[in-house]
């Protein structure tokens, strides 16, 4: 079963949506490297709750430009 969802940059149903273009004013994240790993929160919203309780999985691929 496929469950439609939206990846978001900020929490909540009206949170900023992650898109597919990397730039400083849209989907880009700016910063300086420190040599250690860092985390970036990604939120998910589902437009409908009309799904049976179960375990659903997916893979999200990101591209990092530097």
Predicted model as a PDB file, atoms N, CA, C, CB and O in Angstrom, pLDDT in the B-factor column:
MODEL        1                                                                  
ATOM      1  N   UNK A   1       0.836  -1.168   0.000  1.00 74.00           N  
ATOM      2  CA  UNK A   1       0.000   0.000   0.000  1.00 74.00           C  
ATOM      3  C   UNK A   1       0.891   1.246   0.000  1.00 74.00           C  
ATOM      4  CB  UNK A   1      -0.957  -0.010   1.214  1.00 74.00           C  
ATOM      5  O   UNK A   1       1.869   1.310   0.746  1.00 74.00           O  
ATOM      6  N   UNK A   2       0.565   2.202  -0.809  1.00 83.00           N  
ATOM      7  CA  UNK A   2       1.304   3.456  -0.870  1.00 83.00           C  
ATOM      8  C   UNK A   2       0.596   4.507  -0.030  1.00 83.00           C  
ATOM      9  CB  UNK A   2       1.455   3.936  -2.328  1.00 83.00           C  
ATOM     10  O   UNK A   2      -0.616   4.695  -0.135  1.00 83.00           O  
ATOM     11  N   UNK A   3       1.370   5.186   0.803  1.00 87.00           N  
ATOM     12  CA  UNK A   3       0.842   6.255   1.643  1.00 87.00           C  
ATOM     13  C   UNK A   3       1.454   7.566   1.138  1.00 87.00           C  
ATOM     14  CB  UNK A   3       1.168   6.009   3.178  1.00 87.00           C  
ATOM     15  O   UNK A   3       2.673   7.727   1.178  1.00 87.00           O  
ATOM     16  N   UNK A   4       0.637   8.492   0.668  1.00 89.00           N  
ATOM     17  CA  UNK A   4       1.192   9.767   0.201  1.00 89.00           C  
ATOM     18  C   UNK A   4       1.689  10.591   1.385  1.00 89.00           C  
ATOM     19  CB  UNK A   4       0.135  10.563  -0.601  1.00 89.00           C  
ATOM     20  O   UNK A   4       1.043  10.635   2.432  1.00 89.00           O  
ATOM     21  N   UNK A   5       2.828  11.237   1.218  1.00 90.00           N  
ATOM     22  CA  UNK A   5       3.360  12.070   2.291  1.00 90.00           C  
ATOM     23  C   UNK A   5       4.146  13.218   1.698  1.00 90.00           C  
ATOM     24  CB  UNK A   5       4.243  11.246   3.247  1.00 90.00           C  
ATOM     25  O   UNK A   5       4.487  13.217   0.515  1.00 90.00           O  
ATOM     26  N   UNK A   6       4.430  14.202   2.545  1.00 90.00           N  
ATOM     27  CA  UNK A   6       5.197  15.377   2.134  1.00 90.00           C  
ATOM     28  C   UNK A   6       6.341  15.574   3.114  1.00 90.00           C  
ATOM     29  CB  UNK A   6       4.296  16.651   2.066  1.00 90.00           C  
ATOM     30  O   UNK A   6       6.129  15.611   4.326  1.00 90.00           O  
ATOM     31  N   UNK A   7       7.551  15.700   2.588  1.00 90.00           N  
ATOM     32  CA  UNK A   7       8.711  16.002   3.434  1.00 90.00           C  
ATOM     33  C   UNK A   7       8.741  17.505   3.684  1.00 90.00           C  
ATOM     34  CB  UNK A   7      10.050  15.515   2.769  1.00 90.00           C  
ATOM     35  O   UNK A   7       8.544  18.302   2.767  1.00 90.00           O  
ATOM     36  N   UNK A   8       8.988  17.881   4.931  1.00 90.00           N  
ATOM     37  CA  UNK A   8       8.971  19.298   5.308  1.00 90.00           C  
ATOM     38  C   UNK A   8      10.224  19.678   6.073  1.00 90.00           C  
ATOM     39  CB  UNK A   8       7.737  19.614   6.146  1.00 90.00           C  
ATOM     40  O   UNK A   8      10.823  18.860   6.770  1.00 90.00           O  
ATOM     41  N   UNK A   9      10.608  20.947   5.927  1.00 87.00           N  
ATOM     42  CA  UNK A   9      11.773  21.494   6.630  1.00 87.00           C  
ATOM     43  C   UNK A   9      11.441  21.878   8.060  1.00 87.00           C  
ATOM     44  CB  UNK A   9      12.315  22.703   5.890  1.00 87.00           C  
ATOM     45  O   UNK A   9      12.306  21.828   8.934  1.00 87.00           O  
ATOM     46  N   UNK A  10      10.200  22.260   8.305  1.00 88.00           N  
ATOM     47  CA  UNK A  10       9.753  22.638   9.642  1.00 88.00           C  
ATOM     48  C   UNK A  10       8.516  21.822   9.989  1.00 88.00           C  
ATOM     49  CB  UNK A  10       9.456  24.167   9.729  1.00 88.00           C  
ATOM     50  O   UNK A  10       7.826  21.320   9.101  1.00 88.00           O  
ATOM     51  N   UNK A  11       8.241  21.692  11.275  1.00 92.00           N  
ATOM     52  CA  UNK A  11       7.154  20.835  11.748  1.00 92.00           C  
ATOM     53  C   UNK A  11       5.780  21.402  11.421  1.00 92.00           C  
ATOM     54  CB  UNK A  11       7.272  20.627  13.239  1.00 92.00           C  
ATOM     55  O   UNK A  11       5.610  22.609  11.244  1.00 92.00           O  
ATOM     56  N   UNK A  12       4.811  20.505  11.345  1.00 90.00           N  
ATOM     57  CA  UNK A  12       3.418  20.898  11.183  1.00 90.00           C  
ATOM     58  C   UNK A  12       2.932  20.830   9.757  1.00 90.00           C  
ATOM     59  CB  UNK A  12       3.223  22.269  11.695  1.00 90.00           C  
ATOM     60  O   UNK A  12       3.728  20.821   8.819  1.00 90.00           O  
ATOM     61  N   UNK A  13       1.613  20.782   9.593  1.00 89.00           N  
ATOM     62  CA  UNK A  13       1.031  20.654   8.258  1.00 89.00           C  
ATOM     63  C   UNK A  13       1.259  21.872   7.368  1.00 89.00           C  
ATOM     64  CB  UNK A  13      -0.437  20.402   8.377  1.00 89.00           C  
ATOM     65  O   UNK A  13       1.122  21.772   6.148  1.00 89.00           O  
ATOM     66  N   UNK A  14       1.598  22.999   7.939  1.00 90.00           N  
ATOM     67  CA  UNK A  14       1.899  24.179   7.118  1.00 90.00           C  
ATOM     68  C   UNK A  14       3.389  24.504   7.136  1.00 90.00           C  
ATOM     69  CB  UNK A  14       1.096  25.391   7.610  1.00 90.00           C  
ATOM     70  O   UNK A  14       3.791  25.603   6.753  1.00 90.00           O  
ATOM     71  N   UNK A  15       4.212  23.549   7.580  1.00 88.00           N  
ATOM     72  CA  UNK A  15       5.657  23.748   7.610  1.00 88.00           C  
ATOM     73  C   UNK A  15       6.233  23.891   6.211  1.00 88.00           C  
ATOM     74  CB  UNK A  15       6.330  22.595   8.329  1.00 88.00           C  
ATOM     75  O   UNK A  15       5.625  23.470   5.227  1.00 88.00           O  
ATOM     76  N   UNK A  16       7.406  24.487   6.136  1.00 86.00           N  
ATOM     77  CA  UNK A  16       8.078  24.691   4.848  1.00 86.00           C  
ATOM     78  C   UNK A  16       8.384  23.345   4.190  1.00 86.00           C  
ATOM     79  CB  UNK A  16       9.384  25.506   5.037  1.00 86.00           C  
ATOM     80  O   UNK A  16       8.892  22.432   4.840  1.00 86.00           O  
ATOM     81  N   UNK A  17       8.073  23.229   2.910  1.00 86.00           N  
ATOM     82  CA  UNK A  17       8.234  21.978   2.166  1.00 86.00           C  
ATOM     83  C   UNK A  17       9.655  21.867   1.608  1.00 86.00           C  
ATOM     84  CB  UNK A  17       7.198  21.890   1.021  1.00 86.00           C  
ATOM     85  O   UNK A  17      10.206  22.833   1.080  1.00 86.00           O  
ATOM     86  N   UNK A  18      10.231  20.678   1.733  1.00 84.00           N  
ATOM     87  CA  UNK A  18      11.490  20.393   1.052  1.00 84.00           C  
ATOM     88  C   UNK A  18      11.166  20.201  -0.424  1.00 84.00           C  
ATOM     89  CB  UNK A  18      12.212  19.123   1.658  1.00 84.00           C  
ATOM     90  O   UNK A  18      10.201  19.514  -0.762  1.00 84.00           O  
ATOM     91  N   UNK A  19      11.940  20.784  -1.283  1.00 76.00           N  
ATOM     92  CA  UNK A  19      11.724  20.632  -2.709  1.00 76.00           C  
ATOM     93  C   UNK A  19      12.863  19.858  -3.349  1.00 76.00           C  
ATOM     94  CB  UNK A  19      11.573  21.990  -3.371  1.00 76.00           C  
ATOM     95  O   UNK A  19      13.526  19.051  -2.699  1.00 76.00           O  
ATOM     96  N   UNK A  20      13.080  20.114  -4.634  1.00 74.00           N  
ATOM     97  CA  UNK A  20      14.126  19.380  -5.346  1.00 74.00           C  
ATOM     98  C   UNK A  20      15.142  20.308  -6.004  1.00 74.00           C  
ATOM     99  CB  UNK A  20      13.505  18.483  -6.395  1.00 74.00           C  
ATOM    100  O   UNK A  20      15.839  19.905  -6.935  1.00 74.00           O  
ATOM    101  N   UNK A  21      15.231  21.550  -5.523  1.00 72.00           N  
ATOM    102  CA  UNK A  21      16.222  22.497  -6.030  1.00 72.00           C  
ATOM    103  C   UNK A  21      17.008  23.038  -4.850  1.00 72.00           C  
ATOM    104  CB  UNK A  21      15.550  23.655  -6.835  1.00 72.00           C  
ATOM    105  O   UNK A  21      16.425  23.555  -3.897  1.00 72.00           O  
ATOM    106  N   UNK A  22      18.314  22.924  -4.906  1.00 67.00           N  
ATOM    107  CA  UNK A  22      19.149  23.419  -3.805  1.00 67.00           C  
ATOM    108  C   UNK A  22      19.600  24.841  -4.093  1.00 67.00           C  
ATOM    109  CB  UNK A  22      20.375  22.501  -3.585  1.00 67.00           C  
ATOM    110  O   UNK A  22      20.308  25.091  -5.069  1.00 67.00           O  
ATOM    111  N   UNK A  23      19.193  25.756  -3.254  1.00 65.00           N  
ATOM    112  CA  UNK A  23      19.683  27.131  -3.325  1.00 65.00           C  
ATOM    113  C   UNK A  23      19.546  27.764  -1.951  1.00 65.00           C  
ATOM    114  CB  UNK A  23      18.908  27.956  -4.400  1.00 65.00           C  
ATOM    115  O   UNK A  23      18.843  27.229  -1.093  1.00 65.00           O  
ATOM    116  N   UNK A  24      20.192  28.872  -1.732  1.00 59.00           N  
ATOM    117  CA  UNK A  24      20.239  29.493  -0.415  1.00 59.00           C  
ATOM    118  C   UNK A  24      18.881  29.987   0.066  1.00 59.00           C  
ATOM    119  CB  UNK A  24      21.206  30.634  -0.433  1.00 59.00           C  
ATOM    120  O   UNK A  24      18.659  30.077   1.274  1.00 59.00           O  
ATOM    121  N   UNK A  25      17.967  30.310  -0.845  1.00 60.00           N  
ATOM    122  CA  UNK A  25      16.671  30.831  -0.421  1.00 60.00           C  
ATOM    123  C   UNK A  25      15.575  29.779  -0.440  1.00 60.00           C  
ATOM    124  CB  UNK A  25      16.273  31.979  -1.296  1.00 60.00           C  
ATOM    125  O   UNK A  25      14.451  30.052  -0.018  1.00 60.00           O  
ATOM    126  N   UNK A  26      15.878  28.609  -0.911  1.00 62.00           N  
ATOM    127  CA  UNK A  26      14.856  27.558  -0.985  1.00 62.00           C  
ATOM    128  C   UNK A  26      15.223  26.366  -0.140  1.00 62.00           C  
ATOM    129  CB  UNK A  26      14.646  27.117  -2.420  1.00 62.00           C  
ATOM    130  O   UNK A  26      14.950  26.344   1.061  1.00 62.00           O  
ATOM    131  N   UNK A  27      15.837  25.375  -0.750  1.00 72.00           N  
ATOM    132  CA  UNK A  27      16.146  24.129  -0.060  1.00 72.00           C  
ATOM    133  C   UNK A  27      17.554  24.050   0.484  1.00 72.00           C  
ATOM    134  CB  UNK A  27      15.923  22.995  -0.970  1.00 72.00           C  
ATOM    135  O   UNK A  27      17.922  23.053   1.106  1.00 72.00           O  
ATOM    136  N   UNK A  28      18.337  25.068   0.264  1.00 73.00           N  
ATOM    137  CA  UNK A  28      19.722  25.017   0.702  1.00 73.00           C  
ATOM    138  C   UNK A  28      19.881  25.202   2.201  1.00 73.00           C  
ATOM    139  CB  UNK A  28      20.514  26.058  -0.013  1.00 73.00           C  
ATOM    140  O   UNK A  28      19.056  25.834   2.860  1.00 73.00           O  
ATOM    141  N   UNK A  29      20.947  24.645   2.714  1.00 75.00           N  
ATOM    142  CA  UNK A  29      21.328  24.837   4.109  1.00 75.00           C  
ATOM    143  C   UNK A  29      22.754  25.356   4.075  1.00 75.00           C  
ATOM    144  CB  UNK A  29      21.200  23.499   4.965  1.00 75.00           C  
ATOM    145  O   UNK A  29      23.634  24.730   3.484  1.00 75.00           O  
ATOM    146  N   UNK A  30      22.979  26.479   4.695  1.00 73.00           N  
ATOM    147  CA  UNK A  30      24.325  27.041   4.682  1.00 73.00           C  
ATOM    148  C   UNK A  30      25.025  26.741   6.002  1.00 73.00           C  
ATOM    149  CB  UNK A  30      24.281  28.563   4.425  1.00 73.00           C  
ATOM    150  O   UNK A  30      24.378  26.516   7.025  1.00 73.00           O  
ATOM    151  N   UNK A  31      26.315  26.741   5.964  1.00 74.00           N  
ATOM    152  CA  UNK A  31      27.103  26.506   7.163  1.00 74.00           C  
ATOM    153  C   UNK A  31      28.528  26.178   6.794  1.00 74.00           C  
ATOM    154  CB  UNK A  31      26.501  25.385   7.999  1.00 74.00           C  
ATOM    155  O   UNK A  31      28.890  26.129   5.619  1.00 74.00           O  
ATOM    156  N   UNK A  32      29.321  25.958   7.801  1.00 79.00           N  
ATOM    157  CA  UNK A  32      30.726  25.606   7.609  1.00 79.00           C  
ATOM    158  C   UNK A  32      30.972  24.217   8.165  1.00 79.00           C  
ATOM    159  CB  UNK A  32      31.661  26.640   8.285  1.00 79.00           C  
ATOM    160  O   UNK A  32      30.437  23.851   9.211  1.00 79.00           O  
ATOM    161  N   UNK A  33      31.775  23.459   7.467  1.00 78.00           N  
ATOM    162  CA  UNK A  33      32.097  22.122   7.921  1.00 78.00           C  
ATOM    163  C   UNK A  33      32.995  22.152   9.145  1.00 78.00           C  
ATOM    164  CB  UNK A  33      32.756  21.338   6.813  1.00 78.00           C  
ATOM    165  O   UNK A  33      33.821  23.051   9.304  1.00 78.00           O  
ATOM    166  N   UNK A  34      32.824  21.160  10.007  1.00 83.00           N  
ATOM    167  CA  UNK A  34      33.632  21.068  11.227  1.00 83.00           C  
ATOM    168  C   UNK A  34      34.440  19.779  11.274  1.00 83.00           C  
ATOM    169  CB  UNK A  34      32.740  21.161  12.457  1.00 83.00           C  
ATOM    170  O   UNK A  34      35.234  19.575  12.193  1.00 83.00           O  
ATOM    171  N   UNK A  35      34.241  18.908  10.289  1.00 84.00           N  
ATOM    172  CA  UNK A  35      34.937  17.630  10.291  1.00 84.00           C  
ATOM    173  C   UNK A  35      34.179  16.537  11.038  1.00 84.00           C  
ATOM    174  CB  UNK A  35      36.297  17.799  10.896  1.00 84.00           C  
ATOM    175  O   UNK A  35      34.629  15.393  11.089  1.00 84.00           O  
ATOM    176  N   UNK A  36      33.026  16.885  11.619  1.00 87.00           N  
ATOM    177  CA  UNK A  36      32.206  15.893  12.300  1.00 87.00           C  
ATOM    178  C   UNK A  36      30.828  15.844  11.633  1.00 87.00           C  
ATOM    179  CB  UNK A  36      32.079  16.222  13.822  1.00 87.00           C  
ATOM    180  O   UNK A  36      30.443  16.768  10.916  1.00 87.00           O  
ATOM    181  N   UNK A  37      30.107  14.778  11.872  1.00 82.00           N  
ATOM    182  CA  UNK A  37      28.777  14.656  11.275  1.00 82.00           C  
ATOM    183  C   UNK A  37      27.797  15.615  11.946  1.00 82.00           C  
ATOM    184  CB  UNK A  37      28.266  13.206  11.385  1.00 82.00           C  
ATOM    185  O   UNK A  37      27.945  15.957  13.119  1.00 82.00           O  
ATOM    186  N   UNK A  38      26.815  16.031  11.197  1.00 79.00           N  
ATOM    187  CA  UNK A  38      25.757  16.882  11.721  1.00 79.00           C  
ATOM    188  C   UNK A  38      24.413  16.294  11.312  1.00 79.00           C  
ATOM    189  CB  UNK A  38      25.906  18.346  11.211  1.00 79.00           C  
ATOM    190  O   UNK A  38      24.333  15.496  10.378  1.00 79.00           O  
ATOM    191  N   UNK A  39      23.377  16.688  12.007  1.00 81.00           N  
ATOM    192  CA  UNK A  39      22.032  16.203  11.707  1.00 81.00           C  
ATOM    193  C   UNK A  39      21.161  17.337  11.209  1.00 81.00           C  
ATOM    194  CB  UNK A  39      21.399  15.553  12.940  1.00 81.00           C  
ATOM    195  O   UNK A  39      21.361  18.494  11.578  1.00 81.00           O  
ATOM    196  N   UNK A  40      20.202  17.006  10.375  1.00 82.00           N  
ATOM    197  CA  UNK A  40      19.214  17.963   9.888  1.00 82.00           C  
ATOM    198  C   UNK A  40      17.853  17.310  10.041  1.00 82.00           C  
ATOM    199  CB  UNK A  40      19.488  18.387   8.394  1.00 82.00           C  
ATOM    200  O   UNK A  40      17.613  16.228   9.506  1.00 82.00           O  
ATOM    201  N   UNK A  41      16.967  17.964  10.767  1.00 85.00           N  
ATOM    202  CA  UNK A  41      15.628  17.401  10.979  1.00 85.00           C  
ATOM    203  C   UNK A  41      14.829  17.436   9.689  1.00 85.00           C  
ATOM    204  CB  UNK A  41      14.879  18.167  12.086  1.00 85.00           C  
ATOM    205  O   UNK A  41      14.884  18.410   8.937  1.00 85.00           O  
ATOM    206  N   UNK A  42      14.095  16.377   9.442  1.00 88.00           N  
ATOM    207  CA  UNK A  42      13.163  16.297   8.321  1.00 88.00           C  
ATOM    208  C   UNK A  42      11.835  15.823   8.905  1.00 88.00           C  
ATOM    209  CB  UNK A  42      13.688  15.322   7.172  1.00 88.00           C  
ATOM    210  O   UNK A  42      11.780  14.811   9.604  1.00 88.00           O  
ATOM    211  N   UNK A  43      10.784  16.553   8.616  1.00 91.00           N  
ATOM    212  CA  UNK A  43       9.453  16.234   9.135  1.00 91.00           C  
ATOM    213  C   UNK A  43       8.599  15.671   8.008  1.00 91.00           C  
ATOM    214  CB  UNK A  43       8.779  17.490   9.760  1.00 91.00           C  
ATOM    215  O   UNK A  43       8.839  15.958   6.836  1.00 91.00           O  
ATOM    216  N   UNK A  44       7.618  14.882   8.362  1.00 90.00           N  
ATOM    217  CA  UNK A  44       6.734  14.257   7.373  1.00 90.00           C  
ATOM    218  C   UNK A  44       5.289  14.532   7.761  1.00 90.00           C  
ATOM    219  CB  UNK A  44       6.995  12.721   7.269  1.00 90.00           C  
ATOM    220  O   UNK A  44       4.912  14.401   8.925  1.00 90.00           O  
ATOM    221  N   UNK A  45       4.483  14.916   6.774  1.00 90.00           N  
ATOM    222  CA  UNK A  45       3.049  15.021   6.992  1.00 90.00           C  
ATOM    223  C   UNK A  45       2.337  14.098   6.012  1.00 90.00           C  
ATOM    224  CB  UNK A  45       2.562  16.488   6.831  1.00 90.00           C  
ATOM    225  O   UNK A  45       2.790  13.900   4.885  1.00 90.00           O  
ATOM    226  N   UNK A  46       1.226  13.541   6.453  1.00 88.00           N  
ATOM    227  CA  UNK A  46       0.396  12.668   5.634  1.00 88.00           C  
ATOM    228  C   UNK A  46      -0.966  13.349   5.509  1.00 88.00           C  
ATOM    229  CB  UNK A  46       0.271  11.214   6.258  1.00 88.00           C  
ATOM    230  O   UNK A  46      -1.587  13.659   6.525  1.00 88.00           O  
ATOM    231  N   UNK A  47      -1.442  13.589   4.287  1.00 84.00           N  
ATOM    232  CA  UNK A  47      -2.671  14.361   4.107  1.00 84.00           C  
ATOM    233  C   UNK A  47      -3.938  13.672   4.615  1.00 84.00           C  
ATOM    234  CB  UNK A  47      -2.839  14.676   2.666  1.00 84.00           C  
ATOM    235  O   UNK A  47      -4.951  14.338   4.829  1.00 84.00           O  
ATOM    236  N   UNK A  48      -3.902  12.379   4.808  1.00 80.00           N  
ATOM    237  CA  UNK A  48      -5.081  11.650   5.251  1.00 80.00           C  
ATOM    238  C   UNK A  48      -4.664  10.640   6.313  1.00 80.00           C  
ATOM    239  CB  UNK A  48      -5.787  10.944   4.057  1.00 80.00           C  
ATOM    240  O   UNK A  48      -3.568  10.084   6.253  1.00 80.00           O  
ATOM    241  N   UNK A  49      -5.526  10.410   7.267  1.00 77.00           N  
ATOM    242  CA  UNK A  49      -5.241   9.404   8.290  1.00 77.00           C  
ATOM    243  C   UNK A  49      -6.060   8.144   8.068  1.00 77.00           C  
ATOM    244  CB  UNK A  49      -5.517   9.964   9.681  1.00 77.00           C  
ATOM    245  O   UNK A  49      -6.242   7.347   8.988  1.00 77.00           O  
ATOM    246  N   UNK A  50      -6.551   7.962   6.860  1.00 83.00           N  
ATOM    247  CA  UNK A  50      -7.397   6.817   6.536  1.00 83.00           C  
ATOM    248  C   UNK A  50      -6.554   5.628   6.081  1.00 83.00           C  
ATOM    249  CB  UNK A  50      -8.411   7.192   5.450  1.00 83.00           C  
ATOM    250  O   UNK A  50      -6.750   5.096   4.989  1.00 83.00           O  
ATOM    251  N   UNK A  51      -5.604   5.215   6.944  1.00 83.00           N  
ATOM    252  CA  UNK A  51      -4.743   4.073   6.636  1.00 83.00           C  
ATOM    253  C   UNK A  51      -4.735   3.142   7.828  1.00 83.00           C  
ATOM    254  CB  UNK A  51      -3.299   4.527   6.279  1.00 83.00           C  
ATOM    255  O   UNK A  51      -4.812   3.587   8.973  1.00 83.00           O  
ATOM    256  N   UNK A  52      -4.644   1.865   7.567  1.00 84.00           N  
ATOM    257  CA  UNK A  52      -4.593   0.871   8.635  1.00 84.00           C  
ATOM    258  C   UNK A  52      -3.274   0.998   9.389  1.00 84.00           C  
ATOM    259  CB  UNK A  52      -4.760  -0.561   8.066  1.00 84.00           C  
ATOM    260  O   UNK A  52      -2.234   1.230   8.774  1.00 84.00           O  
ATOM    261  N   UNK A  53      -3.302   0.850  10.709  1.00 83.00           N  
ATOM    262  CA  UNK A  53      -2.048   0.829  11.465  1.00 83.00           C  
ATOM    263  C   UNK A  53      -1.170  -0.311  10.964  1.00 83.00           C  
ATOM    264  CB  UNK A  53      -2.319   0.681  12.987  1.00 83.00           C  
ATOM    265  O   UNK A  53      -1.630  -1.445  10.833  1.00 83.00           O  
ATOM    266  N   UNK A  54       0.058  -0.016  10.694  1.00 87.00           N  
ATOM    267  CA  UNK A  54       0.993  -0.996  10.178  1.00 87.00           C  
ATOM    268  C   UNK A  54       2.374  -0.380  10.212  1.00 87.00           C  
ATOM    269  CB  UNK A  54       0.611  -1.453   8.742  1.00 87.00           C  
ATOM    270  O   UNK A  54       2.536   0.742  10.692  1.00 87.00           O  
ATOM    271  N   UNK A  55       3.352  -1.073   9.722  1.00 89.00           N  
ATOM    272  CA  UNK A  55       4.696  -0.533   9.586  1.00 89.00           C  
ATOM    273  C   UNK A  55       4.914  -0.218   8.120  1.00 89.00           C  
ATOM    274  CB  UNK A  55       5.777  -1.528  10.124  1.00 89.00           C  
ATOM    275  O   UNK A  55       4.839  -1.102   7.267  1.00 89.00           O  
ATOM    276  N   UNK A  56       5.188   1.056   7.829  1.00 87.00           N  
ATOM    277  CA  UNK A  56       5.415   1.500   6.454  1.00 87.00           C  
ATOM    278  C   UNK A  56       6.857   1.976   6.351  1.00 87.00           C  
ATOM    279  CB  UNK A  56       4.411   2.635   6.039  1.00 87.00           C  
ATOM    280  O   UNK A  56       7.368   2.604   7.277  1.00 87.00           O  
ATOM    281  N   UNK A  57       7.511   1.686   5.244  1.00 90.00           N  
ATOM    282  CA  UNK A  57       8.893   2.116   5.062  1.00 90.00           C  
ATOM    283  C   UNK A  57       9.069   2.752   3.693  1.00 90.00           C  
ATOM    284  CB  UNK A  57       9.857   0.931   5.229  1.00 90.00           C  
ATOM    285  O   UNK A  57       8.289   2.515   2.770  1.00 90.00           O  
ATOM    286  N   UNK A  58      10.102   3.559   3.584  1.00 90.00           N  
ATOM    287  CA  UNK A  58      10.456   4.186   2.320  1.00 90.00           C  
ATOM    288  C   UNK A  58      11.920   4.583   2.406  1.00 90.00           C  
ATOM    289  CB  UNK A  58       9.542   5.424   2.010  1.00 90.00           C  
ATOM    290  O   UNK A  58      12.508   4.591   3.487  1.00 90.00           O  
ATOM    291  N   UNK A  59      12.495   4.907   1.282  1.00 89.00           N  
ATOM    292  CA  UNK A  59      13.870   5.393   1.231  1.00 89.00           C  
ATOM    293  C   UNK A  59      13.858   6.776   0.615  1.00 89.00           C  
ATOM    294  CB  UNK A  59      14.791   4.427   0.423  1.00 89.00           C  
ATOM    295  O   UNK A  59      13.253   6.994  -0.434  1.00 89.00           O  
ATOM    296  N   UNK A  60      14.526   7.703   1.268  1.00 85.00           N  
ATOM    297  CA  UNK A  60      14.644   9.069   0.758  1.00 85.00           C  
ATOM    298  C   UNK A  60      16.101   9.299   0.400  1.00 85.00           C  
ATOM    299  CB  UNK A  60      14.140  10.129   1.805  1.00 85.00           C  
ATOM    300  O   UNK A  60      16.987   9.079   1.226  1.00 85.00           O  
ATOM    301  N   UNK A  61      16.352   9.735  -0.813  1.00 81.00           N  
ATOM    302  CA  UNK A  61      17.710   9.998  -1.276  1.00 81.00           C  
ATOM    303  C   UNK A  61      17.956  11.498  -1.325  1.00 81.00           C  
ATOM    304  CB  UNK A  61      17.951   9.364  -2.661  1.00 81.00           C  
ATOM    305  O   UNK A  61      17.134  12.252  -1.845  1.00 81.00           O  
ATOM    306  N   UNK A  62      19.088  11.929  -0.784  1.00 77.00           N  
ATOM    307  CA  UNK A  62      19.442  13.343  -0.842  1.00 77.00           C  
ATOM    308  C   UNK A  62      20.742  13.512  -1.610  1.00 77.00           C  
ATOM    309  CB  UNK A  62      19.569  13.940   0.577  1.00 77.00           C  
ATOM    310  O   UNK A  62      21.556  12.592  -1.686  1.00 77.00           O  
ATOM    311  N   UNK A  63      20.924  14.681  -2.171  1.00 72.00           N  
ATOM    312  CA  UNK A  63      22.165  15.026  -2.853  1.00 72.00           C  
ATOM    313  C   UNK A  63      22.804  16.186  -2.099  1.00 72.00           C  
ATOM    314  CB  UNK A  63      21.911  15.395  -4.359  1.00 72.00           C  
ATOM    315  O   UNK A  63      22.141  17.169  -1.768  1.00 72.00           O  
ATOM    316  N   UNK A  64      24.088  16.058  -1.834  1.00 73.00           N  
ATOM    317  CA  UNK A  64      24.812  17.099  -1.116  1.00 73.00           C  
ATOM    318  C   UNK A  64      25.773  17.766  -2.073  1.00 73.00           C  
ATOM    319  CB  UNK A  64      25.564  16.522   0.111  1.00 73.00           C  
ATOM    320  O   UNK A  64      26.609  17.110  -2.694  1.00 73.00           O  
ATOM    321  N   UNK A  65      25.648  19.078  -2.187  1.00 69.00           N  
ATOM    322  CA  UNK A  65      26.560  19.872  -3.008  1.00 69.00           C  
ATOM    323  C   UNK A  65      27.442  20.688  -2.073  1.00 69.00           C  
ATOM    324  CB  UNK A  65      25.778  20.800  -4.006  1.00 69.00           C  
ATOM    325  O   UNK A  65      26.963  21.248  -1.087  1.00 69.00           O  
ATOM    326  N   UNK A  66      28.713  20.751  -2.385  1.00 68.00           N  
ATOM    327  CA  UNK A  66      29.612  21.572  -1.563  1.00 68.00           C  
ATOM    328  C   UNK A  66      30.656  22.216  -2.409  1.00 68.00           C  
ATOM    329  CB  UNK A  66      30.271  20.746  -0.476  1.00 68.00           C  
ATOM    330  O   UNK A  66      31.504  22.946  -1.895  1.00 68.00           O  
TER     331      UNK A  66                                                      
ENDMDL                                                                          
END                                                                             
